[in-house]
Amino acid sequence: MRLAKTGASPLLAVSSLALILGACTTPAPKVDVPLPSAYQAPAGTPLATQTLDQWWTTFDDPVLNDLVTTALANSPDARLAAARLDEARAVRQGQIRELYIPQTPVVGSASRTKTDIIDQSGSGAFTLGGVTKTYAANFDVSWELDLIGRRRAARKVVDNDLAAARFAYEGARAALAANVAQSYFEARGYAVQLEDARQNARISKSLYDVSAEKGRRGLSAESEGERTAADLAQAEAQVAQLEAQLQASRRSLLILVGKGVDPLASLPVEPVLAKAPPVPASAPAALLARRPDIREAAARLASASGNLNVNELALFPTLTMTPSIGITKQISPSFLTPGDTVSTTSSAWSLGGNLSIPLLNIPKLLSDIKAQGARVEQAAVTYEQTVQKAFGETENALVQQDADQRRVVLLAAGERRAAAAYEASRKGYAAGLTDLTTALQAEQSWRSSRTALTGAQTQALQRAVQTYKALGGGWSPESIPAKPNAQ
């Protein structure tokens, strides 16, 4: 009545009520995880964003580029991640339709009734017996008026669930690319070790031939020949072991890229370990946008907050409009003309509304709100944990990659010296200038330094892959539209 007297609009009053009720919902939590301005690691080389998106191209290896491209297109892991994203999109499409499209069932019915008059009395009675047919079609609509923002809150949940699924998809593909590169470098490490082992076997065979010849001529004890024979057997056993490891590594790599049944010859692995790329430069703050797992955690936090708002708005009344339209056709026996039928077709429409107030459900709704609030807290803690974990992984990877590269330089210099010492000792033993013990010690030193160098080179390449992955490489953040409620 007051609205009528003051001339205020009922729509304005409803809008004001919606704003008041909307303000009763809990705002999304703001999780602030302060990050240092720089890593406690040596300064790296600036890296272009596009290069980080496809970091595997920095190794300048066509075989690696082809393996990663094939894996991202055809591998079971990539197809599984794509199927999960398709599922999330389909679920979102259904949820959006449920939110914005009214529930509109079209109900059709048909009936056939036969009436037999058993007894009829009283004046004016005109009930007829016979068959009556009735056909009806009704179109009923149920539409909730979103006065308090319940639909907007639900839309926020739907959008952030899809955003989380998209970031999980990108994270899975980035991890797949890293796994392919690490497996490839592992296979190359085995190939280098196998080549070294074959060279060692060849050298051991040469030493055995020299010691055996000296023994036949009486220039050395027979024990020298036995010792070199034992070393030769050990070298040949090492060759057999590395051949099996390389074969298993190549098969695992083929399975990873989706070619598990292809012949091993289809995967060339050269016994060469290239120099690892330099340590890239980056700022910790860039992780918030580059790491898919951080953005996924942020989206799940926003989704949990939206679900809390939906639960809170469930306490308020629900106003539903229920318009309806229908048509009915009835065929019944004629009263005036026995044996004939009368067809009657009619239509009807109605416009109604329902107001639902959850009085008796309030205790359960309050419990749901409390439980969802705890889930929001869990999502906030998970986001904070994800950020800190990402920072730790990245800093550790940068520090270790720098240490690995310095280690490779030192071991390479040591390997060159050990190789020169061994070559001189071997020639001296063949010429009779040095004894077998000296030659074997020089050989052992060179073998150890060579093995250590190969292991360090392989680890440096794999560590570079870990660094690129830790920095959030392997995908393009620009490919995902930025939405305020998805951050």
C-alpha positions as CSV (number, residue, x, y, z in Angstrom):
1,M,0.0,0.0,0.0
2,R,2.9,2.3,0.8
3,L,4.3,1.8,-2.7
4,A,1.0,2.8,-4.3
5,K,0.8,6.0,-2.2
6,T,4.4,7.1,-2.9
7,G,4.3,6.2,-6.5
8,A,7.4,3.9,-6.1
9,S,7.7,1.1,-8.7
10,P,7.2,-2.4,-7.6
11,L,10.0,-3.4,-9.9
12,L,12.3,-1.0,-8.1
13,A,11.3,-2.6,-4.8
14,V,12.1,-6.1,-6.1
15,S,15.4,-5.0,-7.4
16,S,16.3,-3.4,-4.1
17,L,15.4,-6.6,-2.3
18,A,17.6,-8.6,-4.7
19,L,20.5,-6.3,-3.9
20,I,20.0,-6.7,-0.2
21,L,19.8,-10.4,-0.4
22,G,22.7,-10.7,-2.7
23,A,24.9,-8.8,-0.2
24,C,24.2,-11.5,2.3
25,T,26.4,-14.0,0.4
26,T,30.0,-14.6,1.4
27,P,32.5,-12.9,-1.0
28,A,35.2,-15.0,-2.7
29,P,38.3,-15.4,-0.4
30,K,41.4,-13.6,-1.5
31,V,44.4,-15.8,-0.9
32,D,47.6,-13.8,-0.9
33,V,50.7,-15.9,-1.3
34,P,53.7,-13.4,-1.3
35,L,56.5,-14.5,-3.6
36,P,60.0,-13.2,-3.6
37,S,61.0,-10.8,-6.4
38,A,63.7,-13.2,-7.6
39,Y,64.9,-16.7,-7.2
40,Q,67.9,-17.5,-5.1
41,A,69.6,-19.0,-8.1
42,P,72.2,-17.7,-10.6
43,A,70.9,-15.2,-13.1
44,G,69.8,-17.0,-16.2
45,T,69.4,-16.2,-19.9
46,P,66.2,-14.3,-20.9
47,L,63.8,-16.6,-22.7
48,A,61.0,-15.5,-25.1
49,T,57.5,-16.5,-24.1
50,Q,56.9,-18.3,-27.3
51,T,60.0,-20.3,-26.8
52,L,58.8,-21.4,-23.4
53,D,55.5,-22.4,-24.9
54,Q,57.4,-25.0,-27.0
55,W,60.6,-25.4,-25.0
56,W,61.5,-28.6,-26.7
57,T,62.6,-26.7,-29.8
58,T,65.5,-25.1,-27.9
59,F,67.3,-28.5,-28.0
60,D,67.5,-28.3,-31.8
61,D,66.7,-32.0,-32.2
62,P,64.3,-32.9,-35.1
63,V,63.7,-36.4,-33.6
64,L,62.7,-34.9,-30.3
65,N,60.4,-32.3,-32.0
66,D,58.7,-35.1,-33.9
67,L,58.3,-37.3,-30.8
68,V,56.7,-34.5,-28.8
69,T,54.4,-33.5,-31.7
70,T,53.3,-37.1,-32.2
71,A,52.7,-37.7,-28.5
72,L,50.6,-34.5,-28.1
73,A,48.5,-35.6,-31.1
74,N,48.2,-39.4,-30.8
75,S,49.4,-40.7,-27.5
76,P,46.9,-42.4,-25.1
77,D,47.7,-39.8,-22.4
78,A,46.9,-36.9,-24.8
79,R,43.7,-38.5,-26.0
80,L,42.6,-39.3,-22.5
81,A,43.1,-35.7,-21.4
82,A,41.2,-34.5,-24.5
83,A,38.3,-36.9,-23.7
84,R,38.1,-35.6,-20.1
85,L,38.0,-32.0,-21.4
86,D,35.2,-32.9,-23.8
87,E,33.3,-34.4,-20.9
88,A,33.7,-31.2,-18.9
89,R,32.5,-29.2,-21.9
90,A,29.4,-31.4,-22.4
91,V,28.6,-31.2,-18.7
92,R,28.9,-27.4,-18.8
93,Q,26.6,-27.3,-21.8
94,G,23.9,-29.3,-20.1
95,Q,24.3,-27.2,-16.9
96,I,24.0,-23.9,-18.9
97,R,20.8,-25.2,-20.6
98,E,19.4,-26.2,-17.2
99,L,20.1,-22.7,-15.8
100,Y,18.7,-20.6,-18.6
101,I,16.2,-22.7,-20.5
102,P,12.8,-23.2,-18.7
103,Q,11.6,-26.7,-17.9
104,T,9.1,-27.3,-20.7
105,P,7.6,-30.7,-20.7
106,V,5.1,-31.4,-23.5
107,V,2.6,-34.0,-22.2
108,G,0.3,-35.9,-24.5
109,S,-2.5,-38.3,-23.4
110,A,-5.1,-40.4,-25.0
111,S,-7.9,-42.5,-23.4
112,R,-10.8,-44.6,-24.5
113,T,-13.7,-45.1,-22.1
114,K,-16.6,-47.5,-22.6
115,T,-19.7,-46.8,-20.4
116,D,-22.4,-49.3,-19.8
117,I,-25.7,-48.0,-18.2
118,I,-26.7,-50.5,-15.6
119,D,-29.5,-48.5,-14.0
120,Q,-30.8,-44.9,-14.5
121,S,-33.4,-43.2,-12.4
122,G,-34.6,-39.7,-11.7
123,S,-36.2,-37.1,-13.8
124,G,-34.1,-35.3,-16.4
125,A,-31.4,-38.0,-16.5
126,F,-29.6,-38.0,-19.8
127,T,-26.3,-39.9,-19.2
128,L,-25.5,-42.0,-22.2
129,G,-23.6,-45.2,-22.5
130,G,-21.1,-46.0,-25.2
131,V,-17.5,-45.3,-26.1
132,T,-15.9,-41.9,-25.3
133,K,-12.4,-41.0,-26.7
134,T,-10.3,-38.2,-25.2
135,Y,-7.1,-36.7,-26.7
136,A,-5.1,-34.0,-24.9
137,A,-1.8,-32.1,-25.3
138,N,-0.4,-29.8,-22.6
139,F,2.6,-27.5,-22.7
140,D,3.7,-26.6,-19.2
141,V,6.5,-24.2,-18.4
142,S,8.3,-23.7,-15.1
143,W,10.6,-20.7,-14.9
144,E,12.3,-19.4,-11.7
145,L,12.6,-15.7,-11.5
146,D,16.3,-15.0,-10.6
147,L,15.6,-12.1,-8.2
148,I,18.5,-12.8,-5.8
149,G,21.3,-13.9,-8.1
150,R,21.0,-17.7,-7.6
151,R,21.4,-18.3,-11.3
152,R,24.4,-16.0,-11.5
153,A,26.1,-17.8,-8.6
154,A,25.4,-21.2,-10.3
155,R,26.8,-19.8,-13.6
156,K,30.0,-18.9,-11.7
157,V,30.4,-22.4,-10.5
158,V,29.8,-23.8,-14.0
159,D,32.4,-21.5,-15.7
160,N,35.1,-22.2,-13.1
161,D,34.6,-25.9,-13.2
162,L,35.2,-25.8,-17.0
163,A,38.2,-23.5,-16.5
164,A,39.7,-26.0,-14.0
165,A,39.2,-28.8,-16.5
166,R,40.9,-26.8,-19.2
167,F,43.9,-26.1,-17.0
168,A,44.1,-29.8,-16.0
169,Y,44.1,-30.6,-19.7
170,E,46.9,-28.2,-20.4
171,G,48.9,-29.5,-17.4
172,A,48.5,-33.1,-18.6
173,R,49.8,-32.2,-22.0
174,A,52.7,-30.2,-20.6
175,A,53.6,-33.2,-18.3
176,L,53.4,-35.5,-21.3
177,A,55.8,-33.4,-23.3
178,A,58.3,-33.4,-20.4
179,N,58.0,-37.1,-20.0
180,V,58.7,-37.7,-23.7
181,A,61.8,-35.5,-23.6
182,Q,63.2,-37.1,-20.4
183,S,62.6,-40.6,-21.8
184,Y,64.3,-39.6,-25.0
185,F,67.4,-38.2,-23.3
186,E,67.5,-41.3,-21.1
187,A,67.5,-43.5,-24.2
188,R,70.3,-41.4,-25.7
189,G,72.2,-41.7,-22.5
190,Y,71.9,-45.5,-22.8
191,A,73.0,-45.3,-26.4
192,V,76.2,-43.3,-25.4
193,Q,76.9,-45.7,-22.6
194,L,76.5,-48.7,-25.0
195,E,78.9,-47.1,-27.5
196,D,81.4,-46.6,-24.7
197,A,80.9,-50.1,-23.4
198,R,81.6,-51.5,-26.9
199,Q,84.7,-49.4,-27.1
200,N,85.7,-50.7,-23.7
201,A,85.2,-54.2,-24.9
202,R,87.3,-53.6,-27.9
203,I,90.1,-52.1,-25.8
204,S,89.8,-55.0,-23.3
205,K,90.1,-57.4,-26.3
206,S,93.2,-55.6,-27.4
207,L,94.8,-55.8,-24.0
208,Y,93.9,-59.5,-23.8
209,D,95.5,-60.2,-27.1
210,V,98.7,-58.4,-26.0
211,S,98.9,-60.1,-22.6
212,A,98.2,-63.5,-24.2
213,E,100.9,-63.0,-26.8
214,K,103.4,-61.9,-24.1
215,G,102.4,-65.0,-22.1
216,R,103.1,-67.3,-25.0
217,R,106.5,-65.7,-25.5
218,G,107.3,-66.0,-21.9
219,L,107.5,-62.2,-21.5
220,S,104.9,-62.0,-18.8
221,A,103.2,-64.2,-16.2
222,E,100.1,-66.2,-17.2
223,S,98.1,-64.4,-14.5
224,E,98.2,-61.3,-16.6
225,G,96.3,-63.1,-19.4
226,E,93.8,-64.5,-17.0
227,R,93.2,-61.0,-15.6
228,T,92.7,-59.4,-18.9
229,A,90.4,-62.3,-19.9
230,A,88.2,-61.6,-16.9
231,D,88.1,-57.9,-17.7
232,L,87.1,-58.7,-21.3
233,A,84.2,-60.9,-20.0
234,Q,83.0,-58.1,-17.7
235,A,83.1,-55.6,-20.6
236,E,81.1,-57.9,-22.9
237,A,78.6,-58.5,-20.1
238,Q,78.2,-54.7,-19.7
239,V,77.5,-54.4,-23.4
240,A,74.8,-57.1,-23.2
241,Q,73.2,-55.3,-20.2
242,L,73.2,-51.9,-21.9
243,E,71.8,-53.3,-25.1
244,A,68.8,-54.7,-23.1
245,Q,68.3,-51.3,-21.3
246,L,68.4,-49.3,-24.5
247,Q,65.9,-51.6,-26.1
248,A,63.5,-51.4,-23.1
249,S,64.0,-47.6,-23.0
250,R,63.1,-47.3,-26.7
251,R,60.1,-49.5,-26.3
252,S,58.8,-47.4,-23.4
253,L,59.3,-44.2,-25.4
254,L,57.3,-45.7,-28.3
255,I,54.5,-46.6,-25.9
256,L,54.6,-43.1,-24.5
257,V,54.1,-41.4,-27.9
258,G,51.4,-43.8,-28.9
259,K,53.4,-46.2,-31.2
260,G,53.8,-49.0,-28.8
261,V,53.6,-51.8,-31.4
262,D,55.9,-50.1,-34.0
263,P,59.3,-51.8,-34.6
264,L,62.3,-50.4,-32.6
265,A,64.0,-49.4,-35.9
266,S,61.3,-46.7,-36.3
267,L,62.9,-44.8,-33.4
268,P,66.4,-43.7,-34.2
269,V,68.5,-43.0,-31.1
270,E,71.9,-41.6,-31.9
271,P,74.7,-42.2,-29.3
272,V,75.2,-38.4,-28.9
273,L,74.4,-36.1,-26.0
274,A,74.0,-32.5,-27.1
275,K,74.9,-29.6,-24.9
276,A,72.0,-28.6,-22.6
277,P,70.5,-25.2,-23.2
278,P,71.4,-22.4,-20.8
279,V,69.5,-21.8,-17.6
280,P,66.5,-19.6,-18.5
281,A,65.7,-16.4,-16.6
282,S,62.3,-15.9,-15.0
283,A,60.6,-14.1,-12.1
284,P,58.6,-16.0,-9.4
285,A,55.5,-13.9,-10.1
286,A,55.2,-15.3,-13.6
287,L,54.4,-18.7,-12.1
288,L,50.8,-17.5,-11.2
289,A,50.0,-17.1,-14.9
290,R,52.3,-19.8,-16.4
291,R,51.7,-22.8,-14.2
292,P,48.6,-24.8,-15.2
293,D,48.3,-26.4,-11.8
294,I,48.2,-23.0,-10.0
295,R,45.5,-21.7,-12.3
296,E,43.6,-24.9,-11.9
297,A,43.7,-24.5,-8.1
298,A,42.6,-20.9,-8.4
299,A,39.6,-22.0,-10.6
300,R,38.6,-24.7,-8.1
301,L,38.8,-22.1,-5.3
302,A,36.5,-19.8,-7.2
303,S,34.2,-22.7,-8.0
304,A,34.0,-23.7,-4.3
305,S,33.2,-20.1,-3.4
306,G,30.4,-20.0,-6.0
307,N,28.9,-23.2,-4.5
308,L,29.0,-21.6,-1.1
309,N,27.0,-18.6,-2.5
310,V,24.5,-21.1,-4.1
311,N,24.0,-22.8,-0.7
312,E,23.5,-19.5,1.0
313,L,21.0,-18.3,-1.5
314,A,19.0,-21.5,-1.0
315,L,17.8,-20.0,2.3
316,F,15.8,-17.4,0.5
317,P,12.4,-17.9,-1.0
318,T,12.0,-19.1,-4.6
319,L,9.5,-17.5,-6.9
320,T,8.6,-19.7,-9.9
321,M,6.3,-18.8,-12.8
322,T,4.2,-21.6,-14.3
323,P,2.4,-20.7,-17.5
324,S,0.6,-23.5,-19.3
325,I,-1.3,-24.0,-22.5
326,G,-3.2,-27.1,-23.6
327,I,-5.7,-28.5,-26.1
328,T,-8.3,-31.2,-25.6
329,K,-10.4,-33.2,-28.0
330,Q,-13.3,-35.4,-26.9
331,I,-15.4,-37.7,-29.0
332,S,-18.5,-39.0,-27.2
333,P,-21.9,-40.6,-28.1
334,S,-24.6,-38.1,-29.3
335,F,-27.5,-37.6,-26.9
336,L,-29.9,-36.3,-29.5
337,T,-29.1,-38.8,-32.3
338,P,-28.5,-42.3,-31.1
339,G,-25.6,-44.0,-32.9
340,D,-23.8,-40.8,-33.8
341,T,-20.9,-39.1,-32.0
342,V,-20.2,-35.6,-30.9
343,S,-16.6,-34.2,-31.2
344,T,-15.6,-31.3,-28.9
345,T,-12.3,-29.5,-29.2
346,S,-11.3,-27.0,-26.6
347,S,-8.1,-25.1,-25.6
348,A,-7.1,-23.5,-22.3
349,W,-4.2,-21.5,-20.9
350,S,-3.2,-20.5,-17.5
351,L,-0.6,-18.3,-15.8
352,G,0.4,-19.0,-12.3
353,G,3.2,-18.6,-9.8
354,N,4.6,-20.5,-6.9
355,L,6.4,-19.1,-3.9
356,S,8.5,-21.7,-2.0
357,I,9.9,-20.9,1.5
358,P,12.3,-23.6,2.9
359,L,11.2,-23.2,6.5
360,L,11.6,-26.8,7.6
361,N,14.8,-27.3,5.5
362,I,16.7,-24.4,7.2
363,P,18.7,-26.7,9.6
364,K,19.9,-28.8,6.8
365,L,20.7,-25.8,4.6
366,L,22.7,-24.3,7.4
367,S,24.7,-27.5,7.7
368,D,25.3,-27.5,4.0
369,I,26.6,-23.9,4.2
370,K,28.9,-24.8,7.0
371,A,30.2,-27.9,5.1
372,Q,30.7,-25.9,1.9
373,G,32.5,-23.2,3.9
374,A,35.0,-25.8,5.0
375,R,35.5,-26.9,1.4
376,V,36.2,-23.3,0.5
377,E,38.9,-23.2,3.2
378,Q,40.3,-26.5,1.9
379,A,40.5,-25.0,-1.7
380,A,42.2,-21.9,-0.3
381,V,44.8,-23.9,1.5
382,T,45.3,-26.1,-1.6
383,Y,45.9,-23.0,-3.7
384,E,48.4,-21.6,-1.2
385,Q,50.1,-25.0,-1.1
386,T,50.2,-25.3,-4.9
387,V,51.8,-21.8,-5.2
388,Q,54.5,-22.6,-2.6
389,K,55.2,-26.0,-4.1
390,A,55.5,-24.5,-7.6
391,F,58.0,-21.9,-6.3
392,G,60.1,-24.5,-4.6
393,E,60.1,-26.8,-7.6
394,T,61.2,-24.0,-9.9
395,E,63.9,-22.6,-7.6
396,N,65.3,-26.1,-7.0
397,A,65.3,-26.9,-10.7
398,L,67.1,-23.6,-11.6
399,V,69.8,-24.2,-8.9
400,Q,70.3,-27.8,-9.9
401,Q,70.4,-27.1,-13.6
402,D,73.2,-24.5,-13.1
403,A,75.1,-27.0,-10.9
404,D,74.6,-29.7,-13.5
405,Q,76.1,-27.6,-16.3
406,R,79.1,-26.6,-14.2
407,R,79.5,-30.3,-13.3
408,V,79.5,-31.3,-17.0
409,V,82.3,-28.8,-17.7
410,L,84.5,-30.1,-15.0
411,L,83.9,-33.7,-15.8
412,A,84.5,-33.1,-19.5
413,A,87.9,-31.6,-18.7
414,G,88.7,-34.6,-16.4
415,E,87.6,-37.1,-19.0
416,R,89.9,-35.6,-21.6
417,R,92.9,-35.9,-19.3
418,A,92.0,-39.4,-18.3
419,A,91.6,-40.5,-21.9
420,A,95.1,-39.0,-22.8
421,A,96.7,-40.8,-19.8
422,Y,95.1,-44.1,-20.7
423,E,96.1,-43.9,-24.3
424,A,99.7,-43.2,-23.3
425,S,99.7,-46.1,-20.8
426,R,98.2,-48.5,-23.3
427,K,100.9,-47.7,-25.9
428,G,103.5,-48.0,-23.2
429,Y,102.2,-51.5,-22.2
430,A,102.2,-52.6,-25.8
431,A,105.7,-51.4,-26.2
432,G,106.8,-53.1,-23.0
433,L,107.6,-49.8,-21.2
434,T,104.9,-50.1,-18.5
435,D,103.4,-53.1,-16.7
436,L,99.8,-54.3,-16.9
437,T,98.8,-52.9,-13.5
438,T,99.6,-49.4,-14.6
439,A,97.7,-49.8,-17.9
440,L,94.7,-51.3,-16.1
441,Q,94.6,-48.5,-13.5
442,A,94.8,-45.9,-16.3
443,E,92.0,-47.7,-18.1
444,Q,89.8,-47.9,-14.9
445,S,90.3,-44.2,-14.3
446,W,89.3,-43.3,-17.8
447,R,86.3,-45.5,-17.8
448,S,85.1,-44.1,-14.5
449,S,85.5,-40.5,-15.7
450,R,83.8,-41.3,-19.0
451,T,80.8,-43.0,-17.2
452,A,80.5,-40.0,-14.8
453,L,80.6,-37.5,-17.8
454,T,77.8,-39.4,-19.7
455,G,75.7,-39.6,-16.5
456,A,76.2,-35.8,-15.9
457,Q,75.3,-34.9,-19.5
458,T,72.2,-37.0,-19.4
459,Q,71.1,-35.5,-16.1
460,A,71.8,-32.0,-17.3
461,L,69.5,-32.5,-20.3
462,Q,66.8,-34.0,-18.1
463,R,67.2,-31.3,-15.6
464,A,66.7,-28.7,-18.3
465,V,63.4,-30.4,-19.2
466,Q,62.4,-30.3,-15.5
467,T,63.2,-26.6,-15.4
468,Y,61.1,-25.8,-18.4
469,K,58.2,-27.8,-16.9
470,A,58.6,-26.1,-13.5
471,L,58.5,-22.7,-15.2
472,G,55.1,-23.6,-16.7
473,G,56.4,-24.3,-20.2
474,G,54.7,-26.6,-22.7
475,W,51.5,-24.6,-23.3
476,S,50.3,-21.1,-24.2
477,P,48.3,-19.2,-21.5
478,E,47.1,-16.8,-24.3
479,S,45.1,-19.7,-25.8
480,I,42.7,-19.6,-22.8
481,P,40.3,-16.6,-22.6
482,A,40.8,-14.6,-19.5
483,K,37.7,-14.4,-17.4
484,P,37.5,-12.5,-14.0
485,N,35.6,-15.4,-12.4
486,A,38.1,-17.9,-13.7
487,Q,41.1,-16.5,-12.1
